[in-house]
């Protein structure tokens, strides 16, 4: 963290002379093949910068507040801070982390469904005044521990008809908002805005229409009670694609202009997380064991048995759902990886499943995919691995630690980043920017195998 040492604690490889991400992955796989064959991440910071430029292009009227719980690696925090992003924290350690990187307290939102009293006191002590609240119990804790708090009321969004996965609602219902606002008034807690959230998987534009309309109702209630609210928070749910940004912008901004015109002075913010980091990180894992299961022994609830079926291959990796694939526990679908070895077009593909090292039935990373036959010691690479993959391991029973991250940025992206106003003097205080050199001998090139 900043302040521990005047010397940079991390290095960022500057890619020059046509060196690409694949070359870097090959390089580190070669190094690990000669060593312990440990899993690792490669993080391309240029991707984060380009995602910022896309946001500014399509969502220029909406200030992003990065959801730290999505990926709290130091370089991500420093780059986004330098680009002018705010931050959303869910606990004391995240608050301490972003402020340790020099993020001003006014650029931080303290979220979290159930906040510990000690964490609320920590936020108050460190000047983090903007908090999210959606029920009276949280309101009373905040009133007791944080006299200068400014609240964003989390309002639930009606997701009826959007499927079972999105039927759950979070936040205060519209009919309960008045009571919560009246309680805040009685307790002397200031309310400054409304927050809602729509999942990135939602395809119905009318959900945004209803959410913004509901937010307008809450603003009107608050005004009747005596609050002057100035913030509309669209929450998270941004997938990372430019197409979705355009869609959200076209729907949201027309509704915002209707209900919250510029003359109202309302600030519009949002909380993208995976949008910034998912595609910036690639995870490389090693096959540590394998097994073969006869297809006719499979669960008959899922597959009709047949003695003529090919066997199913089971591969065990040195990372699983209790580590870098923790996103799997939230029912996120992990994409099929690339196989890092030479394979021929005529090589047979086998039905395969991919497992973590714990031996737990829950530790299944990929349910089923088609892969060539792999051997112990082979490597797989997972793209789009930057979201919810870099926290502390959920279980220590497998003696795992978070894999190391190798940061890179191309010389072209570095120059483009400087064009945005970011220089090494502004950011990368904990990092040194050094030329990246490839080993003279490298492993074979990665081959993508389709599902």
C-alpha positions as CSV (number, residue, x, y, z in Angstrom):
1,X,0.0,0.0,0.0
2,X,1.1,3.6,-0.5
3,X,3.1,5.0,2.3
4,X,4.8,1.8,3.3
5,X,7.8,2.4,1.1
6,X,9.0,5.1,-1.3
7,X,10.0,2.4,-3.8
8,X,7.5,0.9,-6.2
9,X,6.2,-2.5,-5.0
10,X,5.1,-3.9,-8.4
11,X,6.3,-3.8,-12.0
12,X,4.3,-3.3,-15.2
13,X,5.7,-4.8,-18.3
14,X,5.8,-2.3,-21.2
15,X,5.2,-4.3,-24.4
16,X,7.2,-3.0,-27.4
17,X,8.2,-4.3,-30.8
18,X,5.0,-6.1,-31.6
19,X,5.0,-8.2,-28.4
20,X,1.4,-9.3,-27.7
21,X,-0.6,-10.7,-24.8
22,X,-0.2,-14.2,-26.2
23,X,3.5,-13.9,-26.1
24,X,3.4,-12.8,-22.5
25,X,1.3,-15.8,-21.6
26,X,3.6,-18.2,-23.5
27,X,6.5,-16.6,-21.7
28,X,5.1,-17.2,-18.2
29,X,3.9,-20.7,-19.0
30,X,7.4,-21.5,-20.1
31,X,8.8,-20.1,-16.8
32,X,6.2,-22.1,-14.8
33,X,6.8,-25.3,-16.7
34,X,10.4,-25.1,-15.6
35,X,9.3,-24.3,-12.0
36,X,6.2,-25.2,-9.9
37,X,3.5,-25.0,-12.7
38,X,1.5,-22.5,-10.5
39,X,-1.5,-20.7,-11.9
40,X,-1.1,-17.0,-12.7
41,X,-3.0,-14.0,-14.2
42,X,-1.9,-11.7,-16.9
43,X,-3.6,-8.3,-16.7
44,X,-3.6,-5.9,-19.7
45,X,-4.1,-2.4,-18.2
46,X,-4.6,-1.0,-21.6
47,X,-8.0,-2.8,-21.7
48,X,-9.1,-0.9,-18.6
49,X,-8.1,2.4,-20.2
50,X,-10.0,1.5,-23.4
51,X,-13.1,0.6,-21.5
52,X,-12.9,4.0,-19.8
53,X,-12.7,5.7,-23.2
54,X,-15.8,3.7,-24.3
55,X,-17.7,4.7,-21.2
56,X,-16.8,8.4,-21.7
57,X,-17.9,8.1,-25.3
58,X,-21.3,6.5,-24.7
59,X,-22.1,7.4,-21.1
60,X,-20.4,10.8,-20.8
61,X,-23.1,12.2,-18.6
62,X,-22.9,9.4,-16.1
63,X,-19.9,9.3,-13.7
64,X,-18.7,5.7,-13.0
65,X,-18.0,4.5,-9.5
66,X,-16.0,1.3,-9.7
67,X,-17.3,-1.6,-7.5
68,X,-14.1,-2.6,-5.7
69,X,-15.4,-6.1,-4.7
70,X,-15.3,-7.1,-8.3
71,X,-11.5,-6.9,-8.5
72,X,-9.3,-5.1,-5.9
73,X,-5.9,-5.6,-7.4
74,X,-3.7,-2.6,-6.8
75,X,-3.1,-1.6,-10.4
76,X,-6.8,-1.6,-11.2
77,X,-7.4,0.8,-8.3
78,X,-4.5,3.1,-9.3
79,X,-5.4,3.3,-13.0
80,X,-9.1,3.9,-12.4
81,X,-8.4,6.5,-9.8
82,X,-6.1,8.3,-12.2
83,X,-8.8,8.2,-14.8
84,X,-11.2,10.0,-12.4
85,X,-13.4,7.1,-11.4
86,X,-15.1,7.0,-8.0
87,X,-15.3,3.8,-6.0
88,X,-17.9,1.7,-4.2
89,X,-16.7,-0.2,-1.2
90,X,-18.5,-2.9,0.8
91,X,-16.3,-3.2,3.9
92,X,-13.5,-1.6,6.0
93,X,-10.6,-3.3,4.1
94,X,-11.9,-1.9,0.8
95,X,-12.3,1.5,2.2
96,X,-8.8,1.4,3.6
97,X,-7.4,0.1,0.3
98,X,-8.9,2.9,-1.9
99,X,-7.9,5.6,0.5
100,X,-4.5,4.1,0.8
101,X,-4.2,4.8,-3.0
102,X,-5.0,8.4,-2.4
103,X,-8.7,8.4,-3.5
104,X,-10.5,11.3,-1.9
105,X,-13.2,10.4,0.6
106,X,-15.8,12.3,-1.4
107,X,-15.2,9.9,-4.3
108,X,-16.1,6.9,-2.2
109,X,-19.5,5.2,-1.6
110,X,-19.9,2.8,1.3
111,X,-22.3,0.1,0.2
112,X,-22.9,-3.3,1.6
113,X,-26.2,-5.0,2.6
114,X,-25.3,-5.5,6.4
115,X,-22.7,-3.1,7.6
116,X,-20.7,-3.7,10.8
117,X,-20.9,-1.0,13.4
118,X,-17.1,-0.8,13.5
119,X,-17.0,-0.3,9.7
120,X,-19.6,2.5,9.8
121,X,-17.5,4.2,12.5
122,X,-14.4,3.7,10.4
123,X,-16.1,5.4,7.4
124,X,-17.2,8.3,9.7
125,X,-13.7,8.7,11.0
126,X,-12.2,8.8,7.5
127,X,-14.7,11.2,6.0
128,X,-16.6,8.7,3.9
129,X,-20.1,10.2,4.2
130,X,-22.0,8.7,1.2
131,X,-23.6,5.4,2.3
132,X,-26.3,3.1,0.8
133,X,-29.2,2.1,3.0
134,X,-32.4,0.1,2.3
135,X,-34.0,-0.7,5.7
136,X,-34.7,0.8,9.1
137,X,-32.3,-1.5,11.0
138,X,-29.4,-0.2,8.8
139,X,-30.7,3.3,9.1
140,X,-30.6,3.2,12.9
141,X,-27.1,1.8,12.9
142,X,-25.9,4.6,10.7
143,X,-27.7,7.3,12.7
144,X,-26.0,6.0,15.9
145,X,-22.4,5.8,14.4
146,X,-22.2,8.3,11.6
147,X,-23.9,11.7,12.3
148,X,-22.7,13.3,9.1
149,X,-23.8,10.4,6.8
150,X,-25.5,11.1,3.5
151,X,-27.7,8.3,2.3
152,X,-28.6,6.8,-1.0
153,X,-31.8,4.9,-0.6
154,X,-31.6,1.5,-2.4
155,X,-34.9,1.0,-4.2
156,X,-35.9,-2.5,-5.4
157,X,-36.5,-2.9,-9.1
158,X,-39.5,-4.8,-10.4
159,X,-38.0,-7.7,-12.4
160,X,-41.2,-9.7,-12.8
161,X,-41.2,-11.6,-16.0
162,X,-37.4,-11.5,-16.4
163,X,-36.9,-15.2,-15.4
164,X,-36.3,-16.9,-12.1
165,X,-32.6,-15.8,-11.8
166,X,-33.7,-12.2,-11.9
167,X,-36.9,-12.5,-9.9
168,X,-35.1,-11.7,-6.6
169,X,-35.3,-8.0,-5.6
170,X,-32.9,-6.1,-3.5
171,X,-33.7,-2.8,-1.7
172,X,-36.6,-1.0,-0.2
173,X,-39.9,-1.4,-2.0
174,X,-41.5,1.7,-3.4
175,X,-44.4,1.5,-0.9
176,X,-42.0,1.3,2.0
177,X,-39.8,4.2,0.9
178,X,-42.0,6.9,2.6
179,X,-41.7,5.2,6.0
180,X,-37.9,4.9,5.6
181,X,-37.6,8.6,4.6
182,X,-39.8,9.7,7.5
183,X,-37.6,7.6,9.9
184,X,-34.5,9.2,8.5
185,X,-36.0,12.6,9.0
186,X,-36.8,11.8,12.7
187,X,-33.3,10.5,13.3
188,X,-31.7,13.5,11.7
189,X,-30.0,11.5,8.9
190,X,-29.6,13.3,5.6
191,X,-30.9,11.5,2.4
192,X,-29.3,12.7,-0.8
193,X,-30.3,10.3,-3.5
194,X,-31.7,7.1,-4.9
195,X,-29.9,4.0,-6.1
196,X,-31.3,1.1,-8.1
197,X,-29.7,-1.8,-10.0
198,X,-30.6,-3.7,-13.1
199,X,-28.7,-6.9,-14.1
200,X,-26.7,-6.8,-17.3
201,X,-28.6,-9.9,-18.4
202,X,-31.8,-7.9,-18.5
203,X,-33.0,-7.3,-22.1
204,X,-36.2,-5.5,-21.4
205,X,-35.9,-1.8,-21.9
206,X,-39.2,-1.3,-19.9
207,X,-37.4,-2.3,-16.7
208,X,-35.2,0.8,-17.0
209,X,-38.3,2.9,-17.7
210,X,-40.0,1.6,-14.5
211,X,-36.9,2.0,-12.4
212,X,-36.3,5.6,-13.3
213,X,-40.0,6.4,-12.9
214,X,-39.9,4.8,-9.4
215,X,-36.8,6.9,-8.6
216,X,-38.7,10.0,-9.6
217,X,-41.5,9.0,-7.2
218,X,-39.0,8.6,-4.3
219,X,-37.4,12.0,-5.1
220,X,-40.9,13.6,-4.9
221,X,-41.6,11.8,-1.6
222,X,-38.3,13.1,-0.2
223,X,-39.1,16.6,-1.3
224,X,-42.4,16.5,0.5
225,X,-40.7,15.3,3.7
226,X,-38.1,18.0,3.5
227,X,-35.0,16.4,1.8
228,X,-33.3,17.9,-1.2
229,X,-31.9,15.0,-3.2
230,X,-29.2,15.4,-5.8
231,X,-27.9,12.0,-6.8
232,X,-29.4,9.3,-9.0
233,X,-27.3,6.1,-8.9
234,X,-28.1,3.5,-11.7
235,X,-26.1,0.8,-9.8
236,X,-24.2,-2.0,-11.5
237,X,-25.2,-4.5,-14.1
238,X,-22.9,-3.4,-17.0
239,X,-21.7,-6.4,-19.0
240,X,-18.7,-4.8,-20.6
241,X,-19.9,-4.7,-24.2
242,X,-20.1,-1.5,-26.2
243,X,-23.5,-2.6,-27.6
244,X,-25.0,-2.8,-24.1
245,X,-23.6,0.7,-23.3
246,X,-25.3,2.1,-26.3
247,X,-28.5,0.4,-25.4
248,X,-28.5,1.6,-21.8
249,X,-27.5,5.1,-22.8
250,X,-30.3,5.4,-25.4
251,X,-33.0,4.2,-22.9
252,X,-31.7,5.7,-19.7
253,X,-30.8,9.2,-21.0
254,X,-34.2,9.7,-22.7
255,X,-35.9,8.8,-19.4
256,X,-33.5,10.9,-17.3
257,X,-34.1,13.9,-19.6
258,X,-37.8,13.4,-19.0
259,X,-37.8,12.9,-15.2
260,X,-34.4,14.5,-14.2
261,X,-33.7,17.3,-16.7
262,X,-30.4,19.2,-16.6
263,X,-32.2,22.1,-14.9
264,X,-32.9,19.9,-11.9
265,X,-29.2,19.7,-11.1
266,X,-29.3,16.0,-10.4
267,X,-26.0,14.1,-10.7
268,X,-26.2,10.7,-12.5
269,X,-23.8,8.1,-11.5
270,X,-23.4,4.3,-12.0
271,X,-21.4,1.4,-10.5
272,X,-19.7,-0.7,-13.2
273,X,-17.4,-3.4,-12.0
274,X,-16.8,-6.3,-14.3
275,X,-17.3,-3.8,-17.2
276,X,-13.8,-2.5,-16.5
277,X,-11.9,-5.6,-15.5
278,X,-13.3,-8.8,-16.9
279,X,-11.7,-8.7,-20.3
280,X,-8.5,-7.2,-19.0
281,X,-7.4,-10.4,-17.1
282,X,-6.5,-13.8,-18.5
283,X,-6.0,-16.8,-16.1
284,X,-3.6,-19.6,-16.9
285,X,-4.1,-22.9,-15.0
286,X,-2.3,-26.3,-15.0
287,X,-3.8,-29.8,-15.3
288,X,-2.8,-31.6,-12.1
289,X,-4.8,-34.8,-12.5
290,X,-7.2,-36.5,-14.8
291,X,-9.8,-39.3,-14.8
292,X,-12.0,-41.1,-17.3
293,X,-15.7,-41.8,-16.6
294,X,-17.8,-44.2,-18.7
295,X,-20.7,-42.2,-20.1
296,X,-23.2,-45.0,-19.3
297,X,-22.4,-44.5,-15.6
298,X,-23.5,-40.9,-15.6
299,X,-26.6,-39.5,-13.9
300,X,-29.6,-40.8,-15.8
301,X,-31.4,-37.6,-14.9
302,X,-29.1,-35.7,-17.2
303,X,-28.2,-38.2,-20.0
304,X,-29.6,-41.4,-21.5
305,X,-27.0,-44.2,-21.0
306,X,-25.5,-45.9,-24.0
307,X,-22.7,-48.4,-24.1
308,X,-21.6,-46.9,-27.4
309,X,-20.9,-43.5,-25.9
310,X,-17.4,-42.2,-25.8
311,X,-15.9,-41.9,-22.3
312,X,-16.0,-38.5,-20.5
313,X,-12.7,-37.0,-19.5
314,X,-12.5,-35.3,-16.0
315,X,-9.6,-32.8,-15.6
316,X,-8.5,-31.4,-12.3
317,X,-6.8,-27.9,-12.3
318,X,-4.8,-26.1,-9.7
319,X,-7.5,-23.4,-9.3
320,X,-11.2,-24.0,-8.6
321,X,-14.4,-22.4,-7.3
322,X,-12.8,-21.9,-3.8
323,X,-10.2,-19.7,-5.4
324,X,-10.0,-17.9,-8.8
325,X,-13.3,-19.4,-10.0
326,X,-15.3,-18.1,-7.1
327,X,-17.7,-16.5,-9.6
328,X,-19.0,-20.0,-10.3
329,X,-20.6,-20.0,-6.9
330,X,-22.9,-17.2,-8.1
331,X,-24.0,-19.3,-11.0
332,X,-21.8,-17.5,-13.4
333,X,-21.1,-19.6,-16.5
334,X,-17.3,-20.0,-17.0
335,X,-16.4,-20.0,-20.7
336,X,-14.6,-22.9,-22.3
337,X,-10.8,-22.3,-22.1
338,X,-8.1,-22.4,-24.7
339,X,-5.7,-25.3,-24.7
340,X,-2.1,-24.3,-24.6
341,X,-0.5,-26.9,-26.8
342,X,-0.3,-27.8,-30.5
343,X,-3.4,-29.8,-31.6
344,X,-4.3,-30.9,-35.1
345,X,-7.6,-30.2,-36.8
346,X,-8.1,-34.0,-37.1
347,X,-7.4,-34.7,-33.4
348,X,-10.6,-36.1,-31.7
349,X,-12.5,-34.1,-29.2
350,X,-13.9,-35.6,-26.0
351,X,-16.7,-34.6,-23.7
352,X,-14.8,-33.1,-20.8
353,X,-15.5,-31.5,-17.4
354,X,-13.1,-29.2,-15.5
355,X,-12.7,-29.4,-11.7
356,X,-10.8,-27.5,-9.0
357,X,-8.3,-29.3,-6.7
358,X,-10.4,-29.6,-3.6
359,X,-12.2,-32.9,-4.5
360,X,-15.5,-31.2,-3.4
361,X,-18.6,-32.0,-5.5
362,X,-19.2,-28.2,-5.6
363,X,-15.8,-27.6,-7.2
364,X,-16.9,-28.1,-10.8
365,X,-15.7,-25.2,-12.9
366,X,-17.0,-26.2,-16.3
367,X,-19.8,-28.7,-16.5
368,X,-19.2,-30.0,-20.0
369,X,-17.1,-29.0,-23.0
370,X,-15.3,-30.6,-25.9
371,X,-11.5,-30.7,-25.6
372,X,-8.7,-32.8,-27.1
373,X,-7.3,-35.3,-24.7
374,X,-5.0,-33.5,-22.2
375,X,-2.2,-34.8,-20.1
376,X,-1.2,-33.9,-16.6
377,X,1.0,-30.8,-16.9
378,X,-0.8,-29.3,-19.8
379,X,-2.0,-25.7,-19.6
380,X,-5.4,-24.0,-20.1
381,X,-6.0,-20.3,-20.4
382,X,-9.3,-18.6,-19.5
383,X,-10.0,-15.2,-21.0
384,X,-12.3,-12.6,-19.4
385,X,-11.2,-13.8,-16.0
386,X,-10.9,-10.4,-14.3
387,X,-14.3,-10.3,-12.4
388,X,-14.7,-11.8,-8.9
389,X,-11.6,-14.0,-9.3
390,X,-8.9,-12.2,-7.2
391,X,-10.3,-12.3,-3.6
392,X,-8.9,-14.4,-0.8
393,X,-9.6,-18.1,-1.2
394,X,-12.9,-19.1,0.3
395,X,-11.4,-22.2,1.8
396,X,-7.8,-22.8,3.0
397,X,-8.2,-26.6,3.0
398,X,-6.5,-26.8,-0.4
399,X,-3.6,-24.6,0.8
400,X,-4.2,-22.3,-2.1
401,X,-3.1,-18.6,-2.4
402,X,-4.3,-16.1,-4.9
403,X,-2.3,-16.6,-8.1
404,X,0.2,-13.8,-8.9
405,X,-0.7,-11.1,-11.4
406,X,1.7,-10.1,-14.2
407,X,0.7,-6.6,-15.3
408,X,1.4,-5.4,-18.8
409,X,0.5,-2.5,-21.1
410,X,1.5,-1.9,-24.7
411,X,3.5,1.1,-25.6
412,X,0.6,2.3,-27.8
413,X,-1.9,2.0,-25.0
414,X,0.5,3.8,-22.6
415,X,0.8,6.7,-25.1
416,X,-3.0,6.7,-25.5
417,X,-3.4,6.8,-21.7
418,X,-1.1,9.8,-21.5
419,X,-3.4,11.5,-24.1
420,X,-6.2,11.1,-21.5
421,X,-4.2,13.2,-19.1
422,X,-2.7,10.2,-17.1
423,X,1.0,10.3,-16.7
424,X,3.3,8.1,-14.6
425,X,3.6,11.0,-12.1
426,X,-0.1,10.9,-11.6
427,X,-0.6,7.1,-11.3
428,X,1.4,4.0,-10.8
429,X,2.9,5.4,-7.6
430,X,3.3,1.8,-6.4
431,X,4.5,0.5,-9.7
432,X,7.6,0.7,-11.9
433,X,7.1,0.7,-15.7
434,X,9.8,-1.5,-17.3
435,X,10.3,-2.9,-20.8
436,X,9.1,-6.5,-21.1
437,X,11.6,-9.1,-22.4
438,X,10.6,-12.5,-23.7
439,X,12.7,-15.6,-22.8
440,X,14.7,-17.0,-25.7
441,X,12.8,-20.3,-25.4
442,X,9.1,-20.4,-25.0
443,X,6.3,-22.9,-24.9
444,X,4.1,-23.7,-27.8
445,X,1.5,-21.2,-28.9
446,X,-2.0,-21.4,-27.5
447,X,-4.7,-23.1,-29.7
448,X,-8.3,-22.2,-29.1
449,X,-10.6,-25.2,-29.1
450,X,-14.3,-24.5,-29.7
451,X,-17.0,-25.8,-27.4
